[in-house]
Amino acid sequence: MDLIESPQNERFMHVVRVATQPRYRREHRETWVEGLRLVEAALAAVAGSVSAARLLVLAAPIAKAPTPRQAALIDRAHQQMIPVLVLSDVLFRQVTQVEQAQGLGLIWSTKTDEKEGTDLPLNLPLKLPLILPSEGLADGILLDGVQDPGNVGSLLRTAAAAGVRWAMATKGTAELSSPKALRAAMGGHFSIALREGLSPEMVLHLMEASGVLPVAAVLADEAPDQLMQSTRSVFESAPGHVLNERRPLVWVFGQEGAGVSQAILAWPTLQRVTIPQANAVESLNVAAAAAICLFERRRRWLIAQGAGY
């Protein structure tokens, strides 16, 4: 492993641009995964012999004298034939996105198997199974204009913990795989299929083709008057409640201030649920609202499986 000390080195320049420049990340379809725990999660997410990891980056002291845990990670990278780049401390400080840098990171590919000329999320099955083989419900989430990357990461972390296996985002949503979103998700990205930059029309087309039912978490005053009677509490226990559906749902969570967009609220098949809350604050944080909805859905599924919750 050669030590790189020159800031003009092309490989270093590529790493620092991926870590710091959103447009460069989008153009190259790569992102920066930083920290021991996240890199371990990324390398553990390898499907067969194909890895999305493109380059392991180490600060010089880590490469010279790794701890046993760091050494195991480096060995795993070698086994997966992932190149290793060693940077001087000075150069690594230009790459790191955290105050307490751990001295290692990973360039991770965000490419999908999409076909040229289409924007549909082809890496998601058009006919989603009702029940996944080992994980339960095949629900997904749609982030509609969520602008804060910390909220994006928190949503993905919550979704992964609730058993969600796929997520999409409309145009205007913060970058799903930005370094900040990755840190907030704490590894959630590596168990969820992701697609972003979609229009509401594209998403609706996919939902109709898949037989998936869209559900939006809304404030009570976001639903038009004529739809208020069909907007139900997420905790309502009536047998016909949408959370008791056996087919997959796609949960829509909207922008922090404006909520779900009017284009999606106008979907003819959209179901609406609200979270009853006290009047102390105007609304919940979007990630907190997602946690309530997704885990109430999971609770009901576990009861249906005889888990006794």
Summary of the structure (lengths in Angstrom):
residues: 309
radius of gyration: 21.1
end to end distance: 52.6
largest distance: 67.4
contacts: 977
relative contact order: 0.13
helix: 39%
strand: 21%
